[in-house]
Amino acid sequence: MTSSVFTAERLLFSPGIPDTDAVPTIFAFPNEYSVGITSLGYQVVWATLAMRSDVQVSRLFTDTHEQLPRKPELLGFSLSWELDYVNVLNLLESLEIPIRASARDNNHPIVFGGGPVLTANPEPFADFFDVILLGDGEILLGNFIEAYKEVRNADRQTQLKALAQVPGVYVPSLYEVEYHALDDAVKSIQPISPEIPTVIQKQTYRGNVLSASTVVTEKAAWENIYMVEVVRSCPEMCRFCLASYLTLPFRTASVESSLIPAIEKGLSVTNRLGLLGASVTQHPEFEALLDYISQPKYDDIRLSISSVRTNTVTVQLAQTLAKRYTKSLTIAVESGSEKLRRIINKKLHNDEIIQAAVNARTGGLSGLKLYGMVGIPGEESEDLDATVTMMRDVKKAAPGLRLTLGCSTFVPKAHTPFQWFGVNPQAEKRLQFLQKKLKPQGIDFRPESYNWSIIQALLSRGDRRLSHLLEVTRNFGDSLGSYRRAFKQLKGQIPNLDFYVHTNWSTDQILPWNHLQGPLPQSTLLKHLADATSHFNSHQRELQPLKS
């Protein structure tokens, strides 16, 4: 089922010519081609593999694939979205590979996975993968391939034990998890033998050349876009934020030696440019980059920028974007409440938000999208009122600017100081409250599905017992009702939904990802948690994760 979509691709790298004994490899994205090819992470890993002469790589998506090897030795998945696990299982079945790692033998490929979902907390999916790569592909991938080649002809168990010695390579089957009870917290996580490391350290690439698109195509979800990663991580460190904490330290690409050459290369094949990063405008030389893109020779370029920091929205930025066919900007404000922003370490004031709106309008933009959140630990009803007031004030200060408030529910994420908190069960009502108050003001309110937040929290705090649940749920579909049905079916065998989603966990308990070390040690996360809760009101102390 090779497809014409591949003929529309313009490659920005030269693929290698595979050796006769190159390792036959399938690299899959568990979604449709148009979605997968828009993932910068997927593009870069695929190109890295394709440039090697010791690997013969074929791509696989849910709707199309290149010619696949008859007997692949490696099968990789890049997982960007939690619910795509269903497609991972479907693709394994279509290749006649058992979905559980424990059922595979020497005749099956080593199934490996990477990407943001698996780096954050791979445990709910651990039983489906032989190997999980934790961290940045730039340094992990080469080491993984070299280590595999050393044991290529050995039996599966020998291969897995050898791969487990590579920094950042996690082999879940070599670790045993014990629980206090079937439906209780984790008691211990131990390697099954002394030569297996007790802790796996996420790998961090520290270079000043970041990622850029390796392929441009009209068949991508963002048609013909060329993407350049300007920064990686975020220096703000909002206490709930996975994009900041999991990817520390904050790294910036060099404008002269990395960004300008990359942009020139991309703009030779397309006129759509996307600047990526959690906080693009915090690049120390962002103005120089903006001046470069503002040259008359780039007048026909369509520029888009992912989320920007509020106090960097200048009139010049707005003008450049407006001239480059961008109509609106996105900024994350989280809340209109100063108290809540102190709790989450969001260094931002309402007057800066108002100024950003004024600058956006003055510079010629027609819309401003703000991102907010409900259910933040420590939130009370007056904090919601503060958000409504802030939105009114922004609207008044920048009349004619189309205002949107996108709003999600707080979801605890592994490796952040808020990993111990549960989801606030009142969050759904709070989204409805904001909707009721903002709609009459002519403000476009776009809440993210509360049910999806519950599923997200389940997977972000889950342990290995969830693999049974995920298999059962898959047969019911991916709605919250399906998960509830699966919990009912497994009652007594695993903890209930509340345990994973709504419970505030003790700071003393062993977390499912305790053996997987992120950029910051637990002691630092606990300090940041204490700093956050020091801003709670006195009657909210019981909200803090409990000391057992």
N, C-alpha and C positions, 0 to 999 in steps of 0.2 A: 504493500500500500504506500509506496513512495509517492510523493505528491508534487504538484506544480508549485506549491508555496515556496519550495526551496530554490526554484529557478528565479524567483523575484528578489532574491537576496543579493545585496552588494557587500562583499566581505572587506573588512579593513585590516585583515591580517593574511599572511600566506600560510596555508595549511602545509604540514610536513608530508613527506612521502613515507608511509609506514614500511618498516623493515619486514622481511619475510616472516620473522617470528614475533612481530608486534603483538601486544596483549589485546585480544578482541574484547572491546568494551562497549557497553550501551550506557549512554548518559540521558536520563529521562527527566522531563518536567511533568508532574502529575496534573496537567490541565491541558487545555487546547493550545495549539501552536501560537495563536495570536497573543495569548496571555504569557506563555512561557518565553517567547522570543522578546518580550518587552521587559523581562527581568534581567537587569544588568548583571546580577550575580550569576545567573545561568549562562548568559552570553560569555562572560569572562572565563568561567571554568571550562565551558565547551571549547573555546578557542585555545586555552592553555593545553588541553588534552590533544586537540587537533594539530597543534604545532609540533607535537612530539613525534619522533620517528619510531619510538618503542611502543606506541599505543595506536590501535586502529579503532577510532571512535565513531559510533553511529548514534544519531539523536532519535528519541522516542517521545511522542506527545500522546494525549488521549485520542486525538483525531487523525494523526498522521505520523509517519516515521520514515527514516532513511532505510536503506537496505540493512537488515540486522544480521549480525553474525550467527551462524548455525549453533555454535557452542561458545557463548560469551563467558569470559572468566571473571569480569567485573561488571556489575550493574549498579549505576549510581543514580540517586534521586536528589534533586534540589527542591527543598520544601519551604515555600514562602508563606503558605496559608494553612492554618491548622486543619480545616475540613478537607483539604486535598488528600489527607491520609486515605480516604475512601478510594481515590484514584490510584494511590500507591498499591493498595491491595488488589484492585481490579487489574492493573497492569501486570502485577506479579502472576496473577491467575492466567492472564492471556498468554504469558510466556511459559506457562506450565511450571512455575516455580512455587513451592509451598510458601504460604504467607508468613508462617512462623519460622524464625531462624532455626529453632530446635529441630524442625522436621527436614532441614536441608542436609544433603550429604556431599561427598566429593564430586558428584556429577553436576552440582548446581554452582552458579557463579557466586562470588562474594558480593552480597548486597550491601552497599554503603549509602549513607545519606549525609547531607549537610544543609546549610541554609539557616536563616534566622530562627525558625520554629524549633529545629533540632538543637541548635546551639543554646537556646534559652533553657529549655527543659525537655530532653529527649525521652524521659521515662515512660509516659503513656504509650509511646511508639516503640520502645526499646526492644520488645519481643519480635518485631517485624524486621529488624535490621541486624546484620552480622557486625557491622562497623558503623560508627557515627563519628564524623569529623567535627570537632568542636573549635570554632573560631574562624580565622581568616584564611580563605583558600590559597592566597598568595604563597603562604609558607607551608601549609598543610599538604597540598596536593602532590607536589614533587616528592616529598618525603614518604608519603603513603605509597605512591607508585614504585619508588625505588625499593622500599621495604617489601612490597608484594613480589617484585621480580626476584628477590633473594630466595623466596620460599615458594615460588610459583609451582614447583613440581612436588611439593610436600603434601601431606594429607591436611584436611580442613582444620583440625584442631591445632596442628603445628603452625599453620598459616596464621590463625587467629591469635595465638599466643605471641608470635613474632610481631604481628601488627600492633598489638597492645603495648609494645615497648616504644612505639613512636610517639613523641610528645603531641598531645591533642587528639590522638586516635583512641576512641573509646569502644571497647568490645563488651557490650552489655552482658553477654552470656558468661563472661568470666567473673561476674560479680554476683554475690548472693545477697538477697534482701530478706531480712526477717521483720515480722510485724509483732506488736504487742498482742494483738488478737486479729482475727480475720477482718474485723471491721474497725480496727484502731490504727493509730499512727505507726510510722516506721520505727523499729527497734534498733536495727543495725544494717549497715551496707558494707560488706567485706569482699575482697578479692578471693577467688576460690583456691589460689595457691600463692606462695610467698613471692614468686618472681613477677607477679602482676602488680603494677603500682596501685597503692591504696587511693591515691587522688589523681585525677586527670585534669591538667591545667589547660584552659582555653588558650589557643595560640593567637598572638597579636602581631600583625604586620606593622612595622614602624617606619616604613619608607615614606618619601614625600612625592612619589608618583602613585596616584590612586587610579581607580578604574575608569575606563571609557568604553563606549560601545565597540563591539568587534564586528557587528553586522547592522546594516540599515535595511529596512524593508517596508513596503507599503502594506504588507499583510499583518503588521504588528498592530496591537490594540491602539497604541499611539502611533499613527501612521507616519512612516519615514522619519521617526525621531532619532536623533543622535544624542546619547546621554553622556554627560561627563560628571564624575564624582568630584566635587569641589572640596568637601570636608568629610571626615568620618568621625562619628560620635558627636557629642555636644557638650560644651563646657558648662552648661547651666546646671546640670544634675538635679532636675526636678525629681523629687523623692520616689515617684511612681514610675519613672520613665525608663523602660527597657532600652530604647534607642540610645540613651545616654550611658547608663550604668554598664550594660553588657558589652559595649564596644569601646570603653575607655582604653587609652587616653584619647583626647581630642587631637585629631591629626589633620593637617591642611596640605593640599597639593601645592607645589611650587608654581607660581603664575608663569614665570619665565621659562623654566625648563620642562614643565609638565602640562599645565592647562592650555597655554597658547598653542603649542604644537598639536595637542590633542584636538582642540577646537578647529584649527586650520585643516587638519586631516578630515574631520567629520564634515565640515562645511564644504569640502570639495565634492561631496556626493549627495548632500541634502541641504535644505534651507530651514530645517527644524532643529532647534537646539534646546536640550533640557539640562539645566544645572541642578545636580542632585546633592542632597546632604540634609542632615537633621536641622542644620542651622547655617545655611549657605552664606548669608550676609555677615556671619561672624568671621569669615575668612579675613585675616589681618590685611590682606591686599585687595579686598573686594572692590574698592573704588577703581583700582588700576585695571581690574578685570572688566569692570563695567565700561570704563573708558575705551578699552580695547574693542569690546563688542559694539560700542557706539559709533565706530568708524563708518563713514559713508559707504564703504565697499560692502558693508553688511546690512545695508538698508532694507533688503528684502528678507532678512532672517526673522523667523517666528521663534520668539524666545519664551520658554516657560521656566519658572523657578519653583522648586518645592518650598515648603514652609519657611518663612523668614522671621527673624526676631523683630519684635514690635518696634523697639527704639532704633532700628536701622532703616526703617521705612522713611527715606528722605524724598523730597520733591524730585531730585535728580533720578533716583531709582524708579519712581513712578513714571516719570517722563520717558526714560529709556524703555521701560516695559511697554508703555502705551504705544510708543513708536514702533516697537517690535511685535505688534499684533497681540499683546497680552491685555485682556480686559480687566482682570481682577487679581488680587493678591490674597494669600492665605497666611494668617498669623494665629498662633496658639496662645490663648489668654487664660484658659482653664476655668477662671471664675471672675466675677466682678467684686469678690470679697477680698479685701486686703488681708484679713486674718487667715483665710484659706491659702492665699498665696504665700504667706509666711510659713504655714505648715508644710507646704509642698516645696518650698525653696524657689518659688518663681519670683525672680527679682524684677518686679514690674509694677507700675502704678497706673491708675486709671487715666491720669492726664497724658501718659505716654501713649495709651491706646487711642485716646481722642486725637492726639497729635498725628498719629499714624494715619488715622482716617482722613483728617484734614489734608495731610500731605499727599495721600493717594488720590484724593479728589482734585487737588490743585495740579497735580502732575498729569491729570488726564485719564486716570483709571475710572471705570464705571462701577466696579464692584469691590467689596471687601468681605472676605469670608473669615469669620473668627471661629476658633475651635474651643469649645468649653467641655466641662465634665461635671457630672453630678455624682453624689455618693462618695466624695473624697472624705477620708477619715477626718473626723472633727467637724464635719459640715452640719449646720443647723438651718432652720427655716429662714433666719435673717440673712444668711449667706446667699440664698436663692433670690431674696428680694434685692440684694446688692447687685446681682447679675442683671436683673431686669432694669434696675436704675442705670447701670453702666450702659446697657444697650440703648436705652432712651437717650442718654447724654451723647453717645456717639452719633446717633441718628440726627440729633438736634445740631450738633457741631458741624456735620458734613451733609447738609441737605442734598438730595439728588443722588447720593452714593447708594448703590443697591447693597443692603446689608444682609448677610446670612450668618446665622449662628448654628454651626454643626455641633452636636452635643452627644458625648458618649457617657457610659457609666464607668466609674472607676473599676478596673480589673487588676487584682494583684499579680505581679510578675516576678518570676524567680530572679535572684541576684540583684534585687532592688531593696531599699530599706522598707518598702511597704509590702514585701512578700508575706509578712505575718498576718496582715489584715484580710478579712473576708469582704465579699461584696455586700454593700448595704441593701437589705431587702426593701427599703423605702425608695430605692433609686427610680423605679418605674413611675411611681406617683410623682416624683420630683421632675421627671422629664415631662409628664403631663401638665404639671403646674406651670413650667416655663412656656410650654406650647400655648396654654390658655392666656398667659399674660402678654406674650410677645406678638402673637398673631394679630390682635387688634391694632398694634403699633405699626403694622406694615413691615414687620421684620420677618424674614424667611427663616423659620426654625426647622432644622433638619436633625431629628434625633436618630442616633444609631439604635438598632433593635436591642432592647433590654434582654430578650431571650438569647440573642447571639452573644451578649456579654457574659451570660451565665455559662454558656458552652465554652467560651474563651477562658473563663476563670477555671472551669473544670480541667481543661487541658493544660493551662499554664501552671496549675498547682498539683497536677495529677502524679500518681506513682505507677509502677508497673502493673498493678492489679487492673488498671483501666484498659489494658489491651483486650481482656475478655469482653469488657463493656463495649469497646469500640467495634469488635467483631459482631456482637449482637445488634448494636445500634445500626450498623451498616445495612442490615437486612430490613430495617424499618424506615430508613431515610434519615436525612440530617436535621430534622426539626428538633426543638427542645422536647416535644412530646415523645419522640423516639428515644431520646436519652432517658427520660423518666420511665418509659416502658422497660428499657434495658435494666435500669436500677431495680425495678420491681422484680424482674426475672432473676436477678443475681442477689436478691436480699439475703443478708446473713453471710454472703461470701466476700463482699467488699463493703467499705464504709458507704454511708448514704450520700446523696448529692450535697446536703447541707455541710457535711464534714469538709468536703473539698472546696465548696464555693462560698458559703456564708460565715463559717467559723473563723474567729480570730485565733490563730495558733499561738501556742506558748513559744516564747523565744528560746526555751530550753529544748524543745523537741527536735528530733533529727528530721531534717527536711528531705524529701525524695531525691534532691539533687546535691546533697551534702558532699558527695564524693567527686563532684564536678566543680572545679574552682574557677570562678569568674575573675574579672580584673581586680576586684576588691575583696579582702578577707571579710568573713562574717563579723569580726570585731568592729570593723569600720562601718559596715552596714548598720550594726546595732547603735553605734554612736550617732549616725545620721537619723536613725529612727527616734532616739531619745531627743535629739535636737528638734525634730518635727513635733513630737508629742508635748514638748515644753510649751508650745503655743496653743494647746487645747485649753478650753475653758475648764474651770476647776471641777464642774460636775460631770465632765466627760472622761475622767480618768479611767472609768471602767471600759472605755473603748480601746484602751491600749492592749496590745497583745500581752497575755498574762504570763507572769513568771510562774513556773509550776512549783 
